[in-house]
Amino acid sequence: MKVSLDTEENNSQSVELLKPPFIIGLSITGLSHNKIGLPCQDACKYEMINPNFSVIALSDGLGSAKHSELGSKIAVDSIIYFCKNLNETILMDLDCLHAELKNSVEYARNEIEKFAEENKIEIHELACTLIIILVLERKAIVAQIGDGAVVGKTPNGFELLSFPEDQEYVNEVVPITCHSWETSLKISTLFLDVEYIIAFTDGCQRAILTKKEGVWSPNSEFLDAFFSYLFKLKIKSDGEEFLKEIIESKKFSEISDDDKTLIVGNFEG
């Protein structure tokens, strides 16, 4: 929904309201990459296909991969393209939903492989993680390879809809470009009555989640304060600026100097 604001400076200016249902998000370059002139290796893309069906994709390019920023962009672009063409009626069947999510990951991987072949580079140079979220009439399901996570607000409070991949060593992760990607693909259960979600790459992970005895859980104190402030904002650009301020904040930067992606979707409308 858009409203016109008549001002002396520009009486044709329009402002998009931050009114549910909505999705906002962004990726930023981490301090460590800024220092050495590397591009942001995170990427995200999202689309509300219609008021009842939304697709969100986020990807984190591996720092060890020479062209991972290209791999992550291809991945999220491919997911949105694939999912825009899904038949929503088919997706009401859980088995079909799981199959289509797996197909979407395979499609993204094939697009990355095609790019590698066309540009005569090795596919591992485009290595990246991937998180896909489908929301259908406040029912949410997540497919994930790699780290990062998704938290949703349900009648049970904040729930982990998908959690980081278990790692034996620091910075160890299986990307979608790996030959064994299928064995690392996690597809969540179908979560009902999801009011809103927050999805993020591993640069935000330790600020939004807590880990105790090896088990991840949402940082409810942070999330309560975060959403309380966000939902008081009325203008979409203000919401986007708030997300940017959060992930560029001193606290987030001290926790991680990696690239960061943060996406919020409110489906209460």
KANORKA-V117805 format. One record per residue. N is the residue number from 0. RES is the residue in one small letter. PSI is psi as a letter, one per 40 degrees, with the letter a starting at -180 (* if undefined). Layout:
BEGIN
N & RES & PSI
N & RES & PSI
END
This chain:
BEGIN
0 & m & h
1 & k & i
2 & v & i
3 & s & h
4 & l & h
5 & d & h
6 & t & i
7 & e & d
8 & e & d
9 & n & g
10 & n & e
11 & s & e
12 & q & h
13 & s & i
14 & v & h
15 & e & h
16 & l & i
17 & l & g
18 & k & h
19 & p & i
20 & p & i
21 & f & i
22 & i & h
23 & i & i
24 & g & i
25 & l & i
26 & s & i
27 & i & i
28 & t & h
29 & g & i
30 & l & d
31 & s & d
32 & h & d
33 & n & d
34 & k & d
35 & i & e
36 & g & f
37 & l & i
38 & p & i
39 & c & h
40 & q & e
41 & d & i
42 & a & i
43 & c & i
44 & k & i
45 & y & i
46 & e & h
47 & m & h
48 & i & d
49 & n & i
50 & p & e
51 & n & e
52 & f & h
53 & s & i
54 & v & h
55 & i & h
56 & a & h
57 & l & i
58 & s & i
59 & d & h
60 & g & h
61 & l & h
62 & g & d
63 & s & e
64 & a & h
65 & k & d
66 & h & f
67 & s & d
68 & e & d
69 & l & d
70 & g & d
71 & s & d
72 & k & d
73 & i & d
74 & a & d
75 & v & d
76 & d & d
77 & s & d
78 & i & d
79 & i & d
80 & y & d
81 & f & d
82 & c & d
83 & k & d
84 & n & e
85 & l & i
86 & n & h
87 & e & d
88 & t & d
89 & i & d
90 & l & e
91 & m & e
92 & d & h
93 & l & d
94 & d & d
95 & c & d
96 & l & d
97 & h & d
98 & a & d
99 & e & d
100 & l & d
101 & k & d
102 & n & d
103 & s & d
104 & v & d
105 & e & d
106 & y & d
107 & a & d
108 & r & d
109 & n & d
110 & e & d
111 & i & d
112 & e & d
113 & k & d
114 & f & d
115 & a & d
116 & e & d
117 & e & d
118 & n & e
119 & k & f
120 & i & i
121 & e & i
122 & i & d
123 & h & e
124 & e & e
125 & l & e
126 & a & h
127 & c & i
128 & t & i
129 & l & h
130 & i & h
131 & i & h
132 & i & h
133 & l & h
134 & v & h
135 & l & h
136 & e & f
137 & r & e
138 & k & h
139 & a & i
140 & i & i
141 & v & h
142 & a & h
143 & q & h
144 & i & h
145 & g & a
146 & d & a
147 & g & i
148 & a & i
149 & v & h
150 & v & h
151 & g & i
152 & k & h
153 & t & i
154 & p & e
155 & n & e
156 & g & a
157 & f & h
158 & e & i
159 & l & h
160 & l & d
161 & s & i
162 & f & i
163 & p & i
164 & e & h
165 & d & h
166 & q & h
167 & e & d
168 & y & i
169 & v & h
170 & n & e
171 & e & h
172 & v & i
173 & v & h
174 & p & i
175 & i & e
176 & t & e
177 & c & i
178 & h & d
179 & s & f
180 & w & d
181 & e & d
182 & t & e
183 & s & e
184 & l & h
185 & k & h
186 & i & h
187 & s & i
188 & t & i
189 & l & h
190 & f & h
191 & l & i
192 & d & f
193 & v & h
194 & e & d
195 & y & i
196 & i & i
197 & i & h
198 & a & i
199 & f & i
200 & t & i
201 & d & e
202 & g & d
203 & c & e
204 & q & d
205 & r & e
206 & a & d
207 & i & d
208 & l & i
209 & t & i
210 & k & h
211 & k & h
212 & e & f
213 & g & e
214 & v & h
215 & w & i
216 & s & i
217 & p & i
218 & n & g
219 & s & d
220 & e & d
221 & f & d
222 & l & d
223 & d & d
224 & a & d
225 & f & d
226 & f & d
227 & s & d
228 & y & d
229 & l & d
230 & f & e
231 & k & e
232 & l & i
233 & k & e
234 & i & h
235 & k & d
236 & s & d
237 & d & d
238 & g & d
239 & e & d
240 & e & d
241 & f & d
242 & l & d
243 & k & d
244 & e & d
245 & i & d
246 & i & e
247 & e & e
248 & s & i
249 & k & d
250 & k & d
251 & f & d
252 & s & d
253 & e & d
254 & i & d
255 & s & h
256 & d & e
257 & d & i
258 & d & i
259 & k & h
260 & t & h
261 & l & h
262 & i & h
263 & v & h
264 & g & h
265 & n & h
266 & f & f
267 & e & e
268 & g & *
END
